[in-house]
Amino acid sequence: MKFGEFELFVVSDGTFRLDGGAMFGTIPKVLWERTNPADDRNRILMGLNCLLIRTPTENILVDTGLGNAYDEKFAFLYGVDKSGVDLLKSLAAAGVGAADINRVILTHLHFDHGGGNCFQDENGEFRPTFPNALYYINQGELAYAKEPDPRSKPSYLPYTWEPLERRGQIELISGEVKVVPGVTILPAPGHTPNHQIVKVESGGLTACFLADLVPTPSHVKTHYVMGFDLDASTAMKNKERILEQAQAGNWLLIFEHSPDIKAGYLTEDLKVEPVELASL
């Protein structure tokens, strides 16, 4: 999709499944299953939608999906499906190879957002998937990933950041950060203490990659927060703040975990009007 002087692509790393109750917290199943039907294990289908931002001079990737360094038990537990597509194939369809990525922005380090940071080579060694990229990671998020609370520990996998540290490919950041003109990382804590979102501005247009602040269009209501959120109250406050800005400024919203509606504009009655953003 042409977006001012940029191009935006939703690049998919396939799909997986998570427990519907955990995805909607205190919201009764009779409400959320209308738009997110559960399978016989109460799991709902989730997209792994990353964002490729092509500026006139750079290729910037936001989040890296699940990656491929998981075993059969993990794939079965989470219903991983990459039969048709994965992140590198999606990037190739946009004419971009792994070596062409200049910057990778991580909204946070959970395995479904940073799992594709690194890959395991034929010798079993983990290496950066994007060898020429600088990876932007919030310094508080990295510190938390290294010493998480017991509930969060399964979500953080050291192989997703340790090879980057060894090779000096991490740019530690905090607060609001302008990566390049028109691409800004914004703090949006709640899901994790240092969760971030990404705002893209070009040619008078604004888009926002919402990550786990608003993982799907079904989560736009303020109180529709996940059981996975470490601080639900803070998540709700930040969601309300960001979506008010989005509605007032007519921002294009990009949803990381929606399997169908990947992007759209927020209407006055808090519904999402879908937009066909190139999905690969």
N, C-alpha and C positions, 0 to 999 in steps of 0.2 A: 504494500500500500504506500503510495506517495504521500508523504507527510511533511509539507513545507519543503525544505531542502533535504530532508531525510527520507529514508525508506524504512518502514516497519514490517516485520514478518513475525508471526507466531510460529516458532519452530518446536515441534513436538518430540518428546522423548517417549512416546507411547502412553499407555494408561496403567492405572493400578486401582486397587480398591481399599477403602478404609471403612471402619465401622460407622454406620450412619448415626447412631446415637452419639458417638464421640465427636462426629463432625458438626452436630447441631446442639450439643450441650443439653440444656434443660427444655428445649423445644420438643413437644410430643411428636412421636413418629407419625401419628395420623395427619400432622401438618406437613412435615418435611418430605414424606414419602410420595406426596402428590407430584413433586417435580424431580425427586431423586429416589426412584424405586430401588429397594434393597434386594439383594439376592438371598438365597436360603441360609446364608451365614450372617445376615444383617449388614452386609457391606454394600456401599454405593460406589458407582463408577466415578473415577477421578481422572482428570486430564493431568498431563505433565507438560504444561505449556510454558516454554521459555520465550524470551523476546530477543530478536535480533534487530539492532538499530544500525542502519547503514548511513553514516554521515558521508559528506563528500570525500573525506580522507581516512575514515576508520570504520572498522567493524566491531561493534560493542555487543556483547552477549549478557543478558540478565538471567541469572540462575542456570543450572546445568542438569536439572532433572535427577533421575535415579542412577544414571550410569549403568555399568554392566558387571560390577564386582560384587555380585550377590549369588547365593547358592540356590538350589532347587527348593529348599525349605522356605527361604525368604520369598521366592517367587510364588510359591503356593499360598503362603500365609497372606500375602498382599495382592494376590491375583494379578501379577504383573503381566502385561501383554505388550510385547514389542514385535509381534509377528509381522506388522505392516510397516513399522517406522521406528526409528530411534533418532537421537539428537544429531548425530553426525550425518545420517542420511537426509534429515530435514535441512541441515545447513547446506549440504551438497546440492539439494534441490534449489536453493537460493543462490547457488554459484559460489559458495564460501567453503573453504576447507578449514580444518582445525588450525593449520599454521597461519591462516589469514585473520584470525581473531586477535585484535589488539588489546582489548580490555574485557574482563569478566567482572560483573558486579554481582555479589552474593547478598541477597536480602537477609538471609540467615544461613546457618550451617546444618539444618536438619537434613537427613539423608535424601529426602525427596526434592531438595532444592540445591544441594551441593554434591550429590552423589556422582555426578559426571565430571567433577573437577579433575579427577585423576583416573587413570586406567591401569590395569595390571598387564604387564608385558609377558612375553613367552617365558621369561625367567622368574616370573612371580613377583617382580618388583613393581611397585606403584610409581607411576610417572605422570606429570601434568598432561592432561588431554590437549591443552592449548599451549604449546611450547613457547610461543612468542607473546603471550598475553600477561598483563599485570592483573592480578586478582584483587579486587577491592573488598576487604572484609572489615567489619566493625571490630575495633579492638576489644570492646567489652563482650561482644558475641564470641570471639575466639577464646577469650579468657574463660567464659562460661562453658564453652564447648569442652575445654580441657578439664574442668572440674564441675560437671553438672550435678544437679540434684538427682536423687535416685529415680524419680519419675521421668526425668528428661534424658537420662544416660543412654537408653537404647536408640535415641534419635540422632546421636552424635557419633560419627565414625572417624577415628583419627586419620585413616588413609586419605580422607578428603581434604586435609589441610597439611599434614606433615611433609609430604613431598614438595609442596609449594614453599614451605618454610626452608627446607634444605636447599632449594634452588633459588631462593631470594626472589620469588615471584609474587609476594604478598605486599600490598599497600594497605597498611593499617589506618583506619579512619575513625572519626567520631563526629557526631553532630551532622549538620547539613553540609554536603560536599558537592561542589560542581566538578564533575568528572571531565567534561569538555563543554564548551559553550552549547547550551541547549539540553544537556543531560545532567540532572541533579539527583543525588541521593538524599532522601528525606527520612528522618527518624519517625517511626510509627510503632512504638513499643506496645506490649500487651501480650501478643502471642509468645514472644520471648522478650527478655528485658531490653534487648537492643535490636529488635526487628526493624527492618528498613523497607521503604518502597522507593520507586524510581519515577521521577517526572521527566517527560520529554517535551521540549518546546521548540517549534520551528515554524517560521512563516505565519505567525499569529495563531497557530494551533497548539493545543496542549493535550498530551496523553499521560496516563498514569498506570504503571504496572503495580497492582495492589498486593501481590504476593499473598501472605496469609492474613493480612488485615481484612480482606474481603475475598476469600478463596474462590467463590462461585457467585453467580447472580442471585442465587437463593439466599445469600448471606448479607444482602444490602440493608436489611432492617437492623437497626442498632442492636437489638437484644439477641439477634441470631449470631451468637458467638460459639466457638468450638470448645468442647471439653478439653482440647489440647492446649488452649490458651492458658499461660501461667498466671496472667493477671487479667481476668475478664473485664473488670471495671475499667482499667486503663485502655484495654482494647476497644471497648465500646465508646469511650470518650474520643479516642483517636479516629475511629471509624466515622463517628458523627461529624467530627471536624473536617476530615478529608472529603467526605461525600458532600458536605455543604459547599465546600470550595469547588468540587467537581461539578455540582449542579449549577452553581452560579456562573462558573467559567466555561460551561459546556465542554468539559474534558472528555476525551475518549478513554474509557476504562478498560483495562485488559486484565482478564481473570486467569490466574495461573492454574487453577484446578478444575475448571469447568470442562467437561468432555464434549460439550456441544457449542454453547454460546461463548466464544473466546473473547469477544470485545463488544462494547456497546456504549450508548449514552444513557445517562440516568434521567428519567422523566420526572415530572412534578409529583406524580403519585408513587414514587420510589419503585418504579419498574425499570427494566433495562431494555432499551430499544437496540436490537442486535445490529452489528455492522460487520460486513464481510471484509475482515482483515485477512490478507493472504496467510493461509495456514499450510504449513509444510511438514 
